């Protein structure tokens, strides 16, 4: 059992930390207020070669793996959680192609995505189907050499800047087995962004609502070349990416703790520094305990994915990491804000933004409740056994 990061991992972490401090931190407040996608963040990631880590080398990526991606996400999320999401989006829409694409599809889209020449978005959620994805209603009907795509997708992160969309649509009967996945050109006739959301947090990366009206998708864009494989591809993709959401939580929590701790060192109350009060010290100790516990869970989960252990028998480990780390981020953001009192509630400090941003993490890529469904089923099925 090895707990030390490799030299490669340390270099990636240091690179991401430099970008976080030099590029992201100075604009974190601004991008939250303007709700404008920070193209300069993306270009910094592109120039540093951080966009191909989740893509194997033989498919045109750098092949560093999910753990390396988590390390980079953690560093940038310390200052701006949306920057962490941007790195997640280097893996979320490309993972279905990695897992379920043909060799031709992998070579067509993945090298360009790894270079940052094209961007993708993952289109699963619908107006009436979020956690209940197996009953989605978007439909694709075969018509000669094409499929005709009709339906709606909502809350699509990064959709406004995407060049290609991974769209899950029904090609067969009801249930999971009737779902297929397609790579759709975002500029195709009939693809429309109806609106973007006015969100509570993570406002720097817009979420888009897409409508698809008689969109012609070439049959060669059917992922894997076979119908009925889309739902399994979607679930495996979400399994693989759950550690990255946890990494956003760790980074956010570290950023919140660090800011509050420095404030507590400087702030005077009752004739001494706030940090000298034992009650405040214990609050910080509890934050540190939770951050370190979450780190171990997330790093292990990312390691499992990199070992190819992301199928159903390992899913509970990934769900445990995602649930704990994201809920921990909410608790730490809450307590860090509380340390500052009224000042923490004001936009003069970043803690109210961290508090708003943290709330998203318990919802995206599987709610905390869905993670508990996965975990409890593993216990009931004796996949996860104690004693």
N, C-alpha and C positions, 0 to 999 in steps of 0.2 A: 504494500500500500504506500503510494507516493503522494505526498502533500505539497511538494515543491513544484512551482511552475517551471516549465521548460524555458530555455533561452528564447525560443521563438515566441512563446506566450508572453514573456516579460517585454520583449520588443514591441509586440502588438499593443500591450497595455500602456507602455510608455508613449507610443505614437498617438494612441487615442487620448491619453492624458494631455499631451501637448496641444492637440487640436481643441480639446475641451476648454483649456485655459486661454488659448490665444484667439480662437474663432468663436466658440459657442458662448462662453461665459459673458463676454462683453455685450452680446445681443440677446441674451436670454429673456430679459424683461420686455424688450422691444417686440420680439416675435410673438410673445404671448398677447401683447396689446394689439398688434396690427393684424394678427391671424393670417399673416402672409407666409407662405411656404419659404423656408430659408434656403434658397438655392446655393448660397455660399457655404452652408454646412455640407450640402451634398457634394459640391465640388471639392471641398477639403477631404472628404472621405474618398472620393474618386482619385484624387492626386496621391493620396497615401496608400492606395491599393487595398482599402478595407471593404470593398463591396463584393468581393468574390470568395470570402472566407467559407461560406456555407456551400459552395459549389466545388465538387472534386476537380482535381487537376486535369483528369482525362476528359472532363466536360468543359474545360476552358476556364475554371476558377483557380484560386490559389490553394484550395483544399486544406485550409488551416483547421476547419471544423467548427462545431457549435460552441465548444468551450472557448475557443479563441474569440468567436463572435460575442459571446457573453462578456468576456473581459473588456472588450471595446465598448459594448453597450453600457456596462457598469460605469465606466469612466465618464462618458459623455452625459449620462443621465444624472450625474451629480449636480449638473448645472441646469439642464433643460431636458425634461423627460421626452419631449418630442424628438430631440436629436437621437435618443435611444431608439425610438420608434422608427426613425428613418433607417437605422442599421438593421432593425428587425425586418424591415421591408426589403432588405437585400436578400433575405432568405425565405420569407413567407410565400411570395408568389413564384419563386424559382424552385422551391422544394417539390411541388407537385411534378415538375418536369424532371427533376433529378430522380424522384422515386418512381414515377409512372410513365415518363415519356419514352418514345422510341429513340434510338441513337440519332436518327436524322433530326428529330425535334430537339433533342439535347444540344446538338451542334448548331442548330438554327438560332436558338434563343439564348442559351446560357453563356457562351463566351462574351457576347455583347453586353449582357446584364452584368457579368463579372467586371467588365471594364467600366461600367457606368455609362455606356453609350445608349442603353435603353433602360426603362424602368417598368416594373410591373405592379399589379394590384391583385389581391385575392378576393374573389367575389363569390361568397357563400351565403351570407345573411340576406334575408328577404323581409319585406314589410310584415308578413305574418309568420315568419319562421326564422327564429334565432337559434336557440339551443335545440329546437326541434328540426334540425337540418334535414333529417331523413325524409321529411314530408314537403320539401321545397317544391315550388310550383313553376318556376321558369322552365320552359320547354324548348327542346331542339328536335326538329322533325327533318328526317332525311329527304332531300330533294335532288336527285341526280348525284353530282359530285360535291354537293354542298349540304349543309344543314341550315335550316331556317330557325333562327333563335328569337324567342319572344319572352318577355318577362321583366322583372324588376329586381335590383339588388340595392341594399341600403347600408349606410355606415361604412363605406369602403375607404379605408385609410390609404392615403396617397393616390386616390383615384384621379384627382385633378391633374396630376403630372404623369400619369401612367401612359406608356406606349403600348403595352399589351395587358390583357386581363385574363386571369384564370377564372373561367366562368363554369360553375357547376349547374347543370341543367338536366331535366328529366327527358330521357330518350325512350324509356320503357314504362312499365307499369308502376304501381304505387310502391313506396318504401325505398329502402337504401339501394336495393339491387337494380332499380330503374334509373339510377343517376349516373351521368357521364360527365367528364371534364373536357373543356375546350380551351385552347389558346386563341383569344379573340383580339384582333387589331383594334385598339381603342379609337382609332380614327375611321373605322368602317361606317359606311352609310347605315343609319338606323340606330347607332349607338349615341345615346345622349345623356349628358349630366343634367338632371332636372334641377338639382339644388345641392348646396352644401349645408352643413349643420352649424348652428351657433352653439358651441359646446361649452360645458363647464370648465374643462381643463384640456391639456395637450392641444392647445389652440393653434400651435404653429404648423401642425400637419392636418390639413383639411380632411374631413370625411365626406364622401360624395354619395349621392343617390343616383343610380344609373337606371335608365330604361332601355330596353332592347326591343325594337320594333322591326320585325321581318329582316333581321340582320343575317346576311349570308356569310356563313363560316365554312371555308373549305373543309372537306372531309379529312384531308391530311392534317388538320389542326385538332382532330379528336385525339385527346391525350392517350398515348399507348396504342392507338389504332383499334381499340375495342370498346364497345359500349358496355355500360354497367359497372365500370371500375372506378367511377368518380368518387363515390362516397368513401370507399376504403382509402383512396388516395388523399382525400380531404382529412380524414381522421388521423392517418399516419403523419401527414404534414403538421397538423396541430400538435400531435404528440412530440414531434421533433422540435417544434418551436416554443413549446412551453417553458423550457429553461430560459429562453431569451426574454420572455415577459418577466420572469422572476429576476433576471439580471437588471432590468429597468427598475424594479422595486428596490433592489440592493443599492444601486447607484443613487436613486432618489433619497433613500434613507440616510446614506452616508453624507450626501450633500446637506440634508436638513440638520443632521446631528452636528456636522462640522460648523455650520453657520451659527447655530444656537450656542454651541460650546464657546466659540470665540466671543460672541456677544456677552455670554455669562461671565467670561473672564474680565471684560471691560466694564460692564454695568455695575454700579454701586447701589447698594440698598442697605439701610440700617447700619451704615458705617463700614461695610465690607463688600467685597465682590460677591455677586450673586452665586458664583460657582462655589463659594466657601460654605454655603448652606447645605447641610447634609441631605435634606429633602431633594434639592436640585441635583446633587451628586448621584443620588440613587436613581433619579429619573434617567440620567445619562448612562448609568451602569446598565439599567434595564434595556435601553436602546442598543447599547453595544452587544449585550447578550443575544438579543434577537437578530441583529445584523449578522453576527458571526454564525449563528445557527442557520440562518437563511443561506448564507454563503456556502456552507458545506452541502446543504441540500441541493442548491442550484448547480454548483460545480459538479457534484456527483451525477446529477441528472444530465447535464451537458456531456459528461464523460460517457455515460451510458449510450446516449444518442450517437456519439462518435464511434462507439464500439458496435453500432448496428442494433442496439437493444432498445428499440422504440415501438415494438409491436405490443399486442394486447397484454401479454404476460408481464411486461415491464411498465405498462402505462401508469400504474398506481404510483410508482416512484416519481414519474414526471408530474403527475397531478399533485402529489404531496409538496414537491418543490414549488410549483407554481402557486398553489393556494397559500402556503405558509409565507413565502417571500412577498407576495403582493399584499396580503393582510398585514404583515409586519410593516411594510412601507406606510400603510395607512396609520398604524399605531404610532410609528416613529414621527411621521409628519405631524400628527395630532399633538404629541408630547413636546416636540421641538417648538411648535408654535406656542404652546402653553407656557414654555419657559420665558418667552418674550412678553407674555401678557398682552396688553392692548397693542403694543408695537407689532407683535407677530400677526395681528389681525389686519394690519395696514399694508398697503402695496409698496410702502417704502422698503420693505424687506421681502425676500423671496419665499418666505415660509408659507404665506397664504397661497402662493402658486404651487408649491410642492404639495400642499394639502389638497388642492383641487385636482392636480395631476394624478396624485396617488389613487384617487377614487376610480379612475378609469381602469386601473390594472386588475381589479377584482371582477371586471366584467368581460374584457376582451379575451378572445381566443379560449373561451370556455370559462363561464362564471365560477365563482367559488363553490356554488352549489353543484354544478356539473362535476367539478373536481371531486367533491365528496361522493357523488354517485359512483365515479370510477373507483375511488378508494374503498368504499363500502362493499362494492361488488367483488373486489379482490379479496376482501376479508371473508365474505360469504362463500365465495367459490374456493376458498383455501389457496388462492394464489399468493396471498400475503398471510403468513402464518407466524404467530408468536407462541412460543412454548411447544 
